[in-house]
């Protein structure tokens, strides 16, 4: 590997700093506090309830070849059901959980109706918030039975008894019986609907609130529906890109009568835990909450760059797949300006399966004058000397620190790298370095090379004109 570096003109690799800071995904408590500090989590009761309930307990176990990682605090989706192709098979992220449950505003003594449970996480949070009665309405009998079993295995039935909370389990079709005399104080529907089910809305108590996603032209729009003296008042919140409920289930929810449970697709025998984790984040905006422009940005950023792992390797190894997903999500967070969380995703991705991309982008979450900025670029090159992005990053750092002579060998390394798609940028930087050293002919040659690769770059054209005039 040293020979590779020297042949590319960077024999001074050992002069770069080594890693001091290695961010990794925070624990659940720290992440809850972080959202509180950011101003996203403003409800004190929900804050306290979240501290007592982590989604990690409600997901499928991680694949066996993955070590200790706080995946529950990542921005990735987590499967609670093996066949993630079935609707509502993923646990929402902490951000979506905060937004939805703050809007629902469950209070002490409320009667709560949850249709389409996402594992048992939100049910537990509703219990921790002080709900007196929670009716969980599943859409598939087999999954509902599994939820009841898991609830008991986590001893949440005992917790519910201690907190004075009655938990009821129903399947769609038998969800209307024995409703509270005054109606449900809070109603939460987690699957997309073609229309608001008025037969469900009419079971809401006066002063109550329902949260539900309704299909519109732009996507499934999360709505808050309240019933006061003026009747039902709906407020559109944001797109919540959830799975649509099957049409037969929607018809059943909209019916004024109890009906036999509609036939729904089976559980997908043959799916494994590894399959679930590999597929959970295949659609990066599934279950995401936000304006359309944000979801489009997430999709385009996610698709724009991955690690150097081969597609066949990712498909065969859940560990590599999860490391890939963590890197892509880190890139999304970086694009959104959430540098601290981006660094944690990149650091955990590299810890799980080292890639030069994760190391390089982790380095870019530090300030350029921070030694770890350079240290992680060094780590990227040590991981794969062919990764040109880090050669260019180091060159830029050296140039900005007033060492153009040292920067030149790094820019040359980037230009000669096998894995680098922005050679025009490296040629431009090389021209700048030669210009600072007064090497005008070399600067003009480098700028001309850059111009063949990025002919529409206006700054580069100005540099070319300046160099041409100076030489003339």
C-alpha positions in Angstrom: 0.0 0.0 0.0 2.9 2.4 0.8 4.2 1.7 -2.7 0.9 2.7 -4.2 1.0 6.0 -2.3 4.6 6.8 -3.4 3.9 6.0 -7.0 1.0 8.5 -6.9 3.2 11.2 -5.4 2.1 11.3 -1.7 5.1 9.8 0.1 4.4 12.1 3.0 1.3 10.2 4.1 2.9 9.5 7.5 3.0 13.2 8.2 -0.8 13.5 8.3 -2.5 13.2 11.7 -4.1 10.0 13.0 -7.7 9.7 14.1 -8.6 11.1 17.6 -12.4 11.4 17.4 -14.5 8.6 16.1 -18.2 9.5 16.2 -20.7 6.6 16.5 -24.5 6.4 16.9 -25.5 7.8 20.3 -27.5 5.8 22.8 -31.3 6.3 23.0 -31.2 8.7 25.9 -28.7 11.0 24.3 -30.6 11.0 21.0 -33.9 12.0 22.8 -32.0 14.8 24.6 -30.5 15.9 21.3 -33.9 16.3 19.7 -35.0 18.2 22.7 -32.0 20.6 22.5 -32.7 21.1 18.7 -36.2 22.2 19.6 -37.9 19.3 17.7 -39.1 17.7 20.9 -41.0 20.3 22.9 -43.5 18.2 24.9 -42.3 17.4 28.4 -44.6 14.4 28.8 -43.5 12.9 25.5 -39.9 13.6 26.3 -40.2 11.6 29.6 -42.2 8.8 27.8 -39.5 8.4 25.1 -36.8 8.1 27.7 -38.6 5.1 29.0 -39.3 3.5 25.6 -36.8 2.7 22.9 -37.7 1.4 19.4 -34.8 -1.0 19.7 -36.8 -3.3 21.9 -39.6 -3.5 19.4 -37.6 -4.3 16.2 -36.5 -7.6 14.8 -33.0 -8.6 16.2 -30.0 -7.4 14.2 -28.3 -10.0 11.9 -25.9 -12.2 13.8 -22.8 -10.8 12.1 -23.4 -7.3 13.3 -21.8 -6.2 16.5 -22.8 -3.6 19.1 -24.4 -0.6 17.3 -27.1 1.7 18.5 -29.1 1.3 15.2 -32.3 2.3 17.0 -31.1 5.9 17.2 -30.2 6.1 13.5 -32.4 7.8 10.9 -32.9 4.4 9.2 -36.1 2.4 9.2 -36.2 -0.7 11.3 -38.3 -3.8 10.5 -40.6 -5.3 13.2 -42.0 -7.9 10.7 -39.9 -10.2 8.5 -41.9 -9.5 5.3 -41.3 -5.8 4.9 -43.1 -5.8 1.6 -46.4 -6.0 3.6 -47.9 -2.6 4.6 -46.9 -1.1 8.0 -44.0 -3.5 8.6 -41.5 -0.9 9.6 -40.9 1.0 12.8 -41.0 4.8 12.2 -37.9 6.8 13.1 -37.6 8.9 16.2 -38.2 12.2 14.3 -41.5 10.9 12.8 -42.5 9.5 16.2 -42.0 12.9 17.8 -43.9 14.8 15.1 -46.9 12.5 15.0 -47.3 11.9 18.8 -46.8 15.6 19.6 -49.6 16.4 17.2 -51.8 13.6 18.7 -51.1 15.0 22.2 -52.1 12.0 24.3 -53.0 13.0 27.9 -53.4 11.3 31.2 -56.6 9.3 31.3 -57.2 9.3 27.5 -58.9 6.5 25.6 -56.8 5.8 22.5 -57.6 4.0 19.3 -54.6 2.8 17.2 -55.3 1.4 13.8 -52.4 -0.2 12.0 -49.9 -0.6 14.8 -46.2 -0.3 13.9 -44.9 -3.0 16.2 -45.6 -2.2 19.8 -43.5 0.9 20.1 -46.2 3.6 19.8 -48.5 1.5 21.9 -46.0 1.5 24.7 -45.4 5.2 24.4 -49.2 5.9 24.6 -49.2 3.8 27.7 -46.3 5.7 29.2 -48.1 9.0 28.4 -50.9 7.9 30.7 -53.6 6.5 28.4 -56.3 4.8 30.4 -57.4 2.5 27.6 -55.7 1.6 24.3 -57.4 -0.4 21.6 -54.9 -1.8 19.1 -56.5 -2.7 15.7 -54.4 -4.9 13.5 -54.9 -5.4 9.8 -53.6 -9.0 9.7 -54.6 -11.5 12.3 -51.2 -13.3 12.3 -49.3 -10.1 12.9 -51.7 -9.0 15.6 -51.1 -12.4 17.4 -47.4 -11.8 17.1 -47.7 -8.3 18.7 -49.7 -9.7 21.6 -47.0 -12.4 22.1 -44.2 -9.8 22.0 -46.1 -7.5 24.4 -46.2 -10.3 26.9 -42.6 -11.4 26.4 -41.4 -7.9 27.2 -43.6 -7.9 30.3 -45.4 -4.9 29.0 -48.7 -6.5 30.1 -47.4 -6.2 33.7 -46.3 -2.6 33.1 -49.8 -1.8 31.7 -51.5 -3.3 34.8 -49.1 -1.3 37.1 -49.9 1.9 35.2 -53.7 1.2 35.2 -53.8 1.0 31.4 -56.2 -1.5 29.7 -54.8 -2.9 26.4 -57.3 -4.4 23.9 -56.4 -6.3 20.8 -58.7 -6.3 17.8 -58.5 -7.1 14.1 -60.1 -4.9 11.5 -63.8 -5.8 11.2 -64.3 -6.2 15.0 -62.9 -2.8 15.9 -66.2 -1.0 16.6 -67.6 -2.9 19.6 -67.6 -1.6 23.1 -66.2 1.8 22.4 -66.0 4.3 25.2 -69.3 6.0 26.0 -68.0 9.4 25.3 -65.9 8.3 22.3 -62.2 7.9 21.7 -60.1 10.9 23.0 -57.3 10.1 20.5 -57.3 8.2 17.2 -54.2 7.3 15.3 -54.2 5.6 11.9 -50.8 4.8 10.5 -51.7 3.6 7.0 -52.6 5.7 3.9 -56.3 6.1 3.2 -58.0 7.1 0.0 -60.5 9.1 2.2 -61.0 9.9 5.8 -63.2 7.1 7.3 -66.1 9.1 8.8 -67.4 6.0 10.6 -64.2 6.1 12.6 -64.2 9.9 13.0 -67.7 9.7 14.4 -66.4 7.6 17.3 -64.2 10.5 18.4 -65.0 12.2 21.7 -65.9 15.9 21.7 -62.6 17.8 22.0 -60.8 14.8 20.7 -58.1 14.5 18.0 -57.3 12.1 15.2 -54.1 11.8 13.2 -54.3 10.1 9.8 -52.6 10.1 6.4 -55.0 10.8 3.5 -54.0 10.3 -0.2 -53.7 13.5 -2.2 -52.0 14.3 -5.6 -48.7 15.1 -3.9 -48.7 12.0 -1.7 -50.2 10.8 1.6 -50.8 14.0 3.5 -50.8 13.7 7.3 -53.9 15.4 8.7 -54.9 16.4 12.2 -58.7 16.2 12.6 -60.4 17.7 15.7 -64.0 17.7 16.8 -65.3 20.7 18.5 -68.6 22.7 18.7 -68.2 23.7 15.1 -67.9 20.1 13.9 -64.8 18.4 12.4 -61.9 20.6 11.6 -59.0 19.2 9.6 -55.5 20.6 9.3 -53.0 19.4 6.8 -49.5 19.0 8.3 -47.0 17.4 5.9 -46.5 14.5 3.6 -46.1 11.2 5.5 -45.0 8.8 2.8 -46.6 5.7 4.4 -47.9 2.5 2.7 -51.5 2.7 1.6 -53.8 0.4 3.4 -55.3 -2.3 1.2 -58.6 -1.3 -0.3 -60.6 -4.0 1.5 -59.4 -2.7 4.8 -60.3 0.9 4.0 -63.8 -0.3 3.0 -64.1 -2.1 6.3 -63.0 0.9 8.3 -65.5 3.1 6.4 -68.4 0.7 7.1 -70.9 1.6 9.7 -71.2 -2.1 10.7 -68.9 -4.8 12.0 -67.7 -7.0 9.2 -65.7 -10.2 8.9 -62.0 -9.4 8.8 -61.1 -8.9 5.1 -58.7 -11.4 3.5 -55.2 -9.9 3.5 -51.9 -11.1 2.0 -50.1 -13.8 4.0 -47.0 -13.2 6.1 -44.6 -13.9 3.3 -43.1 -17.3 4.3 -39.5 -17.5 3.3 -38.5 -14.1 4.5 -35.6 -14.1 7.1 -34.4 -11.6 9.6 -31.5 -10.8 7.3 -33.9 -10.3 4.3 -35.9 -7.8 6.4 -32.9 -5.7 7.3 -31.6 -5.8 3.7 -35.0 -4.5 2.4 -36.0 -2.2 5.2 -34.4 0.9 3.6 -34.5 0.0 0.0 -37.0 2.9 -0.5 -35.3 5.7 1.4 -38.4 7.9 1.7 -40.8 5.1 2.8 -42.4 6.4 6.0 -40.6 9.7 5.9 -42.4 12.8 7.0 -41.8 16.3 5.5 -42.6 18.6 2.7 -42.4 17.2 -0.9 -39.2 19.1 -1.7 -37.5 17.5 1.3 -38.5 14.0 0.4 -37.3 14.6 -3.2 -33.9 15.9 -1.8 -33.6 12.8 0.4 -34.3 10.5 -2.6 -31.9 12.2 -4.9 -29.1 12.5 -2.4 -29.5 8.8 -1.3 -29.3 7.7 -4.9 -26.4 9.9 -5.8 -23.6 8.2 -4.0 -22.9 4.9 -2.3 -19.9 3.0 -0.9 -17.5 1.0 -3.0 -19.1 -2.3 -2.0 -20.2 -4.4 -5.0 -24.0 -4.8 -5.4 -23.6 -8.6 -5.3 -21.8 -8.3 -2.0 -24.5 -6.1 -0.5 -27.2 -8.4 -1.6 -25.5 -11.4 0.0 -24.4 -9.8 3.3 -26.8 -7.9 5.6 -23.8 -6.3 7.4 -22.6 -4.7 4.2 -26.1 -3.7 3.3 -26.6 -2.0 6.7 -23.2 -0.2 6.5 -24.2 1.0 3.0 -27.6 2.3 4.3 -25.9 4.1 7.2 -23.4 5.8 4.8 -26.2 6.9 2.4 -28.3 8.2 5.3 -25.2 10.0 6.7 -24.8 11.7 3.3 -28.4 12.8 3.4 -28.0 14.3 6.8 -24.8 16.0 5.7 -26.7 17.5 2.8 -29.3 18.7 5.2 -26.7 20.4 7.4 -27.1 18.1 10.4 -23.4 17.4 10.6 -23.2 15.8 14.1 -25.8 13.1 13.2 -24.2 12.7 9.8 -20.8 12.0 11.5 -22.4 9.4 13.7 -23.9 7.6 10.8 -20.6 7.6 8.8 -18.6 6.5 11.9 -20.9 3.6 12.6 -20.9 2.6 8.9 -17.1 2.6 8.9 -17.1 0.6 12.1 -19.4 -2.0 10.7 -17.7 -2.4 7.3 -14.8 0.0 6.5 -15.1 2.0 3.3 -13.1 4.9 2.0 -16.4 6.8 1.3 -17.6 6.6 4.9 -14.1 7.7 6.2 -13.9 10.6 3.7 -17.4 12.0 4.3 -16.9 11.6 8.1 -13.8 13.7 7.8 -15.8 16.4 6.0 -18.1 16.8 9.0 -15.1 18.3 10.9 -13.9 21.8 10.3 -11.0 22.0 7.8 -8.7 23.3 10.5 -9.5 20.4 12.8 -6.9 17.6 12.7 -9.5 15.0 12.4 -10.5 16.4 9.1 -7.2 15.3 7.7 -7.0 12.2 9.9 -10.1 10.7 8.4 -9.0 11.5 4.8 -5.8 9.7 5.7 -8.0 6.8 7.0 -9.9 6.8 3.7 -6.7 6.4 1.7 -5.4 3.7 4.0 -8.7 1.9 3.4 -8.4 2.2 -0.4 -5.6 4.2 -2.0 -7.6 4.3 -5.3 -10.3 6.6 -3.7 -9.5 10.0 -5.3 -11.9 12.1 -3.3 -9.7 12.1 -0.2 -6.5 12.9 -2.2 -8.3 16.0 -3.5 -9.6 16.9 0.0 -6.2 16.8 1.5 -4.8 18.8 -1.3 -7.4 21.5 -0.8 -6.7 21.6 2.9 -3.0 22.0 2.3 -3.6 24.7 -0.3 -5.9 26.6 2.0 -3.3 26.4 4.8 -0.7 28.1 2.6 1.3 25.0 1.5 0.7 24.9 -2.3 3.9 22.9 -2.9 2.7 20.0 -0.6 -0.8 20.2 -2.1 0.4 19.5 -5.6 1.2 15.9 -5.0 -2.2 15.3 -3.5 -4.0 16.8 -6.5 -1.9 14.7 -8.8 -2.8 11.7 -6.7 -6.5 12.5 -7.2 -6.1 12.9 -10.9 -4.4 9.5 -11.2 -6.9 7.7 -8.9 -9.0 4.9 -10.3 -12.0 5.8 -8.1 -12.6 9.5 -8.8 -15.3 11.0 -11.0 -14.4 14.7 -10.5 -10.9 15.0 -12.1 -11.9 18.4 -13.5 -12.0 19.7 -9.9 -8.6 18.2 -9.1 -7.1 19.7 -12.3 -8.6 23.1 -11.4 -7.1 22.9 -7.9 -3.7 21.9 -9.4 -3.9 25.0 -11.5 -4.5 27.2 -8.5 -1.6 25.6 -6.6 0.8 26.2 -9.5 -0.5 29.8 -9.8 0.3 30.5 -6.2 3.9 29.2 -6.8 4.2 31.5 -9.8 4.5 28.5 -12.2 2.4 30.0 -14.9 2.9 27.5 -17.7 2.1 24.6 -15.4 -1.0 26.4 -14.2 -2.2 27.1 -17.7 -1.7 23.5 -18.7 -3.7 22.2 -15.7 -6.5 24.7 -16.3 -6.7 23.7 -19.9 -7.0 20.0 -18.8 -9.7 21.0 -16.4 -11.6 22.9 -19.1 -11.9 19.8 -21.2 -13.7 18.0 -18.3 -15.8 20.8 -16.9 -16.1 23.3 -19.8 -19.2 25.1 -18.3 -17.4 26.1 -15.0 -17.5 29.9 -15.0 -14.8 30.3 -12.3 -12.5 28.0 -14.3 -13.1 30.1 -17.5 -12.1 33.2 -15.6 -8.9 31.5 -14.4 -8.1 30.5 -17.9 -8.6 34.0 -19.2 -6.4 35.4 -16.5 -3.6 32.9 -17.1 -3.7 33.5 -20.9 -3.5 37.2 -20.4 -0.6 37.0 -17.9 1.4 34.7 -20.2 0.6 37.0 -23.2 
